[in-house]
Amino acid sequence: MAESGSLPTGFGELEVLAVGTVLLVEALTGLCLNSLTILSFCKMPELRTPTHLLVLSLALADSGISLNALVAATASLCRPTADFWSTGAAQTPRADLADYKDEGHRPRKQAASMSWPYGSDGCQAHGFQGFVTALASICGTAAVAWGRYHHYCTRSQLAWNTAISLVICVWLSSAFWAALPLLGWGRYDYEPLGTCCTLDYSRADRNFISFLFTMAFFNFFLPLFITVISYRLMEQKLRKTGHLQVNTTLPARTLLFGWGPYALLYLSATIVDVSSISPKLQMVPALIAKTVPTINAISYALGSEMVHKGIWQCLSPQRSERDRAR
């Protein structure tokens, strides 16, 4: 059992291992399902359509979220042991300690920097990559919703130029907003467990509040509105014809319940002192958000008969060739 000094504030050894295990399961499940989705698009020419391109972009974003979770899981499960700490092998660099003193970071950040094995630059990269893919997943969900509405409710098919433009806009917008904390508007820092990095919500200053509300409007509330309206209009139109073939409520619920806890945590940080919120409770939104890639893969890929065929071809190529021969 590790010494208490080596553990993040508010966590025990078993709790750290439990969170790491949950993250590992979420990461591997999301990676496997979304990798099969991506391979099925490459395998089946029938899936290479403008509408399915939006789903492919979403699968790529969700794979990125799962990779981010895998890094966090590795850092949690491979955390230095008590022997490492007792030998004095782990020392916080003086530059880091100066940062803590000058910037007024929370006391837990020193222990977090010791638990995080990739250094300060690695934390910034991890936070940026996770934020890019998270925003791309949220906005990608809205793009898929609009694409489905256009496909099912208009007489014209979605054009390749439109689909490609949507995908480019989703990723460029996500990269733009994720880069702003690196440039000084907002910032990335350790989460309470100290083995993953995200937006720093510990200081509710004007910088954080202005960034939070602006970013949340364009990258959460607006995509959620587009998703809800698109599926609501599609449901109203297709229900009259009796050809409603897609789940019109699950995507919006996934956005709300998958990313809503993060939004609630960030909003709470602007109202109350974060130190009054339990560190374990602060980790709950991260664990919930990491389930989104699995839910999206089940909703968009495994719920499609055509994607089923593509996945089946990836898993059993020989049998698929025999079926084609028949």
Disulfide bonds with the S-S distance in Angstrom:
Cys123-Cys197 2.10
